[in-house]
Amino acid sequence: MIDEVIARGIEEISRNFNVRDCVEDKRIIVTGGAGFIGSWLCDVLVENGAELVLCVDNLASGLRENISHLLERENFSFIKHDIVKPLEVEGRVDAILHLASRASPLEFEKFPIQIVKANTIGTWIALGIAKRKRARLLFTSTSEVYGDAEVIPTPENYNGNVSCVGVRSCYDEAKRCGEALCKAYERQHNLDVRIARIFNTYGPRMRAEGVYGRVIPRFIHQVLSGKPITIFGDGHQTRSFCYITDQIEGLLRLLCVENARGAVVNIGSPQEIEILKLAAVIQRVAARKVPLEFLPALPDDPRRRCPDITRARTLLGFEPKVSLEEGLRLTFEWFKEKFES
Ligand code: UDP
């Protein structure tokens, strides 16, 4: 069964943007399709009449429960497969959405090799399939390619301030290499590639536990269990948080819009907020108060992060619609039900 909050979100996306026009009767591969963003994409594509949505995931950080409700749908198929290994796909493929990668900074220290491989070898394998099938490929890159950006809000033509040997380099540099590979296939094989630089995104189906937990699910989980909220560093670092339905709409617009061939586009929310302030908003939304616990800052943790989304606005007609307060309310509602059931 699909949760109510998610079902409403899927309807909302399909209302805001005519997904059906673009995906109906298409055969689409989603690598990382059992993850947080990937499973939302699978849901929207299945609901909007894709001929086939083929979810490829090794379940390293993705979860079977995110896609279990889709297994009975005749236009959905799941293969447990690590995209760093060769993959033969039968029949036509129209588009590939390559998302497969762990993405939590706490995982960077534990699984750096898997992360490098998923974004380099995995991207190369996905591009090889796209080349053989003449499919369009959308690579989900990241705001991390900018590192500790000196230009805020950060536009796509900022080249980044990244340490190539720091603990985050397994993610930052591998995503940068993934982008370079996409552009190489575009130049050498005239492939239709599109690169989304995803900024912090949150919502139902994020993982809250251990190394998988990003800041919002961790804080919500801490509030729900009456534990202190853990602030890394002084809490004055900033992020801008995009609700999942807005992010999915942005990604699908980038996939679908005809004049976005070869485009590199930031997708996220332009509303910047300090982590300390985020902790306060979450407690307000939850109507619960817990103490704060200050812990050492994570190594190479960017001080500020906020996208310039001018390109997404002009090229894709993208505009985030869900306010932080509303998105947190929906996310809290989903976690509360999951936590208390
Ligand atoms: N953060 C925090 N406490 C936590 C988890 C994260 O203060 O329990 C901070 C983290 O140091 C970073 C921000 O929240 O500055 C966002 O962290 P997240 O793990 O969501 O991902 P990032 O944006 O760093 O990729």
Boltz pocket constraint, residues with backbone or C-beta under 6 A from the ligand:
constraints:
  - pocket:
      binder: B
      contacts: [[A, 103], [A, 104], [A, 105], [A, 106], [A, 200], [A, 213], [A, 214], [A, 215], [A, 216], [A, 218], [A, 219], [A, 230], [A, 231], [A, 232], [A, 233], [A, 235], [A, 237], [A, 238], [A, 239], [A, 275], [A, 298], [A, 301], [A, 302]]
      max_distance: 6.0
